[in-house]
Amino acid sequence: MKKNNVFNAPSTDEAHQLYSAAVRVKELAPWKWMDESELFGVQSPETGELGFVSIMGMAGEHFAVAVYQGAEGLYGILDFASSDPATLQPDGLLDIPQLQASFEDRDLLDKQDRDLIKKLGLKFRGAGAWPKFRSYRAGYMPWFVTAEEARFLTHALRQTLEVAPRVKDDPDILDAGEDEESYLMRVAVERGDSLVWEDQLMRVPPPEPAAIKVLMDTTVLAQLRQLPLTPLKLEADFFSLPTAIGEKGERPSRPYMLMLAEGRSGMIVGFEMMHVEASLHEMYARIPRKVVGMLAQAGVIPAEIEARSELLLGLLEPLATTLNFKLIETDDLPNIDAARDSMFNWMAGGGF
């Protein structure tokens, strides 16, 4: 295991407290009167980090408490919830930083979960009765919570026990008025040797857009510019793959696929699997260079490239200007979708 990726597991006492809080939330069943859009915040007394609590389960299918972390997590879930269903990629939810306490069937737990439950001397029976705790990070698969994450999630669950009954009696306590960027926050205040939780109304503006410093192989780009413009029309897409990569004992990465397909024949012009090395945005920064490499390898400058991803369209816009091709936004990428479906079916059958 890499030194910078050492997993700091919760202590036995921290795990006990986390499970205890989760069991009490399950007994309370706040999803009977709260839906996932009714958010309130919790500030970590340890780090000052903000978390925004969402109660899931009103539909009666999946019962969980999510804690979306910081302004990035908050506005990530708000943007996700308001996205056009036609272009929404459900796995984008995995890129929103969050902690989750969910209640699952026993067979949906990993061996590590079951071993910890046994070690703690806890017993659960029935469908949807087994607590499961996971951490979500952009570019990675959901993973076990660290000690620090367990403590923060415990605070959030305990504050759910405080806030949810109040919401049941008066739903308006979550109403911050006309300011859509303000939220009810639960904040721990030191009083002597103890912490007392209080309500505060806190304004949380959206985070500044992350700057993506595009990386480019100028030599290959210069060679590509010498080629004539062709009438070729390409489809382009960037999507995550339903698998995981990584070393045993480390948080597994989510691989992504960058793909170009010819619009008429459906021939795949180029593809490359990518993954997060430093950050999600660092990976995005490598995309234009990869596209240039694919076009150079194919020996073509297309007349146009179609894409549906706003991210991909934004990344390719400077390249379109430089190479003088049109960039078209569309929801319909039939050749990419056919290739992706074929790839997913193959992977489900044991590939990768």
Residue pairs with C-beta under 8 A, 6 or more apart in sequence:
1 7
1 247
1 249
1 250
2 247
2 250
5 250
5 251
7 144
7 146
7 249
7 250
7 251
8 146
8 147
8 148
9 144
9 146
9 147
10 18
10 145
10 146
10 147
10 150
10 151
11 147
12 119
12 120
14 147
14 150
14 151
14 154
15 116
15 120
15 150
16 120
17 154
18 101
18 133
18 145
18 150
18 153
18 154
18 157
19 117
19 120
19 122
19 131
21 154
21 157
21 158
21 161
22 101
22 103
22 131
22 133
22 157
23 131
24 157
24 161
25 65
25 101
25 157
25 160
25 161
26 63
26 103
26 129
26 131
28 160
28 161
28 164
28 165
29 57
29 63
30 55
30 160
30 164
30 167
30 168
31 55
31 56
31 57
31 58
31 63
32 58
33 164
33 167
33 168
34 55
34 58
34 164
34 167
34 168
35 55
35 58
36 54
36 55
36 56
36 58
36 66
37 54
37 81
38 54
38 55
38 167
38 171
38 174
39 52
39 53
39 54
39 68
39 74
39 174
39 183
40 52
40 53
40 159
40 163
40 174
40 183
40 184
40 185
40 186
41 50
41 51
41 52
41 53
41 183
41 184
41 185
41 186
41 202
41 204
42 50
42 51
42 52
42 53
42 67
42 152
42 155
42 156
42 159
42 185
42 186
43 49
43 50
43 51
43 185
43 186
43 187
43 188
44 50
44 51
44 151
44 152
44 155
45 155
45 188
45 195
46 148
46 151
46 152
47 148
47 152
49 69
49 70
49 152
50 69
50 70
50 71
50 74
50 185
50 202
50 204
51 67
51 68
51 69
51 70
51 73
51 99
51 152
51 156
52 67
52 68
52 69
52 73
52 74
52 77
52 183
53 65
53 66
53 67
53 156
53 159
53 160
53 163
54 65
54 66
54 67
54 68
54 77
55 65
55 160
55 164
56 62
56 63
56 64
56 65
56 66
57 63
57 64
62 102
63 102
63 103
63 128
64 100
64 101
64 102
64 103
65 100
65 101
65 102
65 156
65 157
65 160
66 77
66 98
66 99
66 100
67 73
67 98
67 99
67 100
67 152
67 153
67 156
68 74
68 76
68 77
68 96
68 97
68 98
69 97
69 98
69 99
70 97
70 207
71 204
71 205
71 206
71 207
72 96
72 97
72 207
73 96
73 97
73 98
74 183
74 204
75 206
75 207
76 95
76 96
76 97
77 93
77 96
77 98
80 88
80 92
80 93
80 96
86 331
87 308
87 309
87 331
89 239
89 240
91 240
91 242
91 254
93 136
94 136
94 138
94 140
94 141
94 142
94 240
94 254
95 136
95 138
95 139
95 280
96 136
96 138
97 136
97 137
97 138
98 135
98 136
99 133
99 134
99 135
99 136
99 145
99 149
99 152
99 153
99 156
100 132
100 133
100 134
100 136
100 142
101 131
101 132
101 133
101 153
101 157
102 131
102 132
102 133
102 134
103 128
103 129
103 130
103 131
103 132
104 128
104 130
104 131
104 132
105 127
105 128
105 130
106 114
106 124
106 130
108 130
108 132
109 117
109 130
109 132
112 144
113 130
113 132
113 144
117 123
117 124
117 130
124 130
124 131
133 144
133 145
133 150
133 153
134 142
134 143
134 144
134 145
135 142
135 143
135 144
135 145
135 146
135 149
136 142
137 143
137 251
138 276
138 279
138 280
139 253
139 254
139 275
139 276
139 279
139 280
139 283
140 251
140 252
140 253
140 254
140 276
141 244
141 251
141 252
141 253
141 254
143 251
143 252
145 153
155 188
159 186
159 197
162 186
162 197
163 173
163 184
163 186
166 173
167 173
167 174
173 184
174 183
174 184
176 182
176 183
176 184
176 201
179 203
181 203
181 204
181 205
181 206
182 201
182 202
182 203
182 204
183 201
183 202
183 204
184 199
184 200
184 201
185 199
185 200
185 201
185 202
186 197
186 198
186 199
186 200
187 197
187 198
187 199
187 200
187 202
188 195
188 196
188 197
188 198
189 195
189 196
189 197
189 198
190 196
210 281
211 281
212 281
212 284
212 285
212 315
213 285
214 285
214 288
214 289
214 315
214 318
215 285
215 286
215 288
215 289
216 288
216 289
216 292
217 289
217 292
217 293
220 289
220 292
220 293
220 296
221 292
221 322
223 296
224 292
224 295
224 296
224 301
224 323
225 301
225 322
225 323
227 299
227 300
227 301
228 301
229 301
229 303
229 323
229 324
229 325
230 300
230 301
230 302
230 303
231 303
232 262
232 263
232 300
232 302
232 303
233 262
233 263
233 264
233 302
233 303
233 304
233 305
233 306
234 260
234 261
234 262
234 263
234 269
234 302
234 304
234 305
234 306
235 260
235 261
235 262
235 263
235 305
235 306
235 307
235 333
235 334
235 335
235 336
236 258
236 259
236 260
236 261
236 291
236 305
236 306
236 307
236 312
236 316
236 336
237 258
237 259
237 307
237 308
237 309
237 312
237 333
237 336
237 340
238 256
238 257
238 258
238 259
238 287
238 309
238 311
238 312
239 256
239 257
239 259
239 340
240 254
240 255
240 256
240 257
241 254
241 255
241 256
241 257
241 273
241 343
241 344
241 347
241 352
242 344
242 347
242 348
243 255
243 347
243 352
244 252
244 253
244 254
244 255
245 252
245 253
245 255
245 275
246 252
246 253
253 275
253 276
254 275
254 276
255 273
255 274
255 275
256 273
256 274
256 275
256 283
257 271
257 272
257 273
257 274
257 340
257 343
258 271
258 272
258 273
258 274
258 287
258 290
258 291
259 268
259 270
259 271
259 336
259 339
259 340
260 268
260 269
260 270
260 271
260 291
260 294
260 295
260 305
261 267
261 268
261 269
261 333
261 335
261 336
261 339
262 268
262 269
262 335
263 306
263 335
266 334
266 335
266 338
266 339
268 339
269 294
269 295
269 298
269 300
270 291
270 293
270 294
270 295
270 297
270 298
271 294
272 290
272 294
274 283
274 286
274 287
274 290
275 283
276 282
276 283
277 283
284 311
284 315
287 312
287 315
287 316
288 315
288 316
288 318
288 319
291 316
291 319
292 319
295 301
295 302
295 323
301 323
301 324
301 325
302 325
303 325
303 326
304 325
304 326
304 327
304 328
305 316
305 320
305 325
305 326
305 327
305 328
306 328
306 329
306 330
306 333
307 313
307 316
307 327
307 328
307 329
307 330
307 333
308 329
308 330
308 331
308 332
308 333
313 327
313 329
316 327
317 327
320 326
320 327
343 351
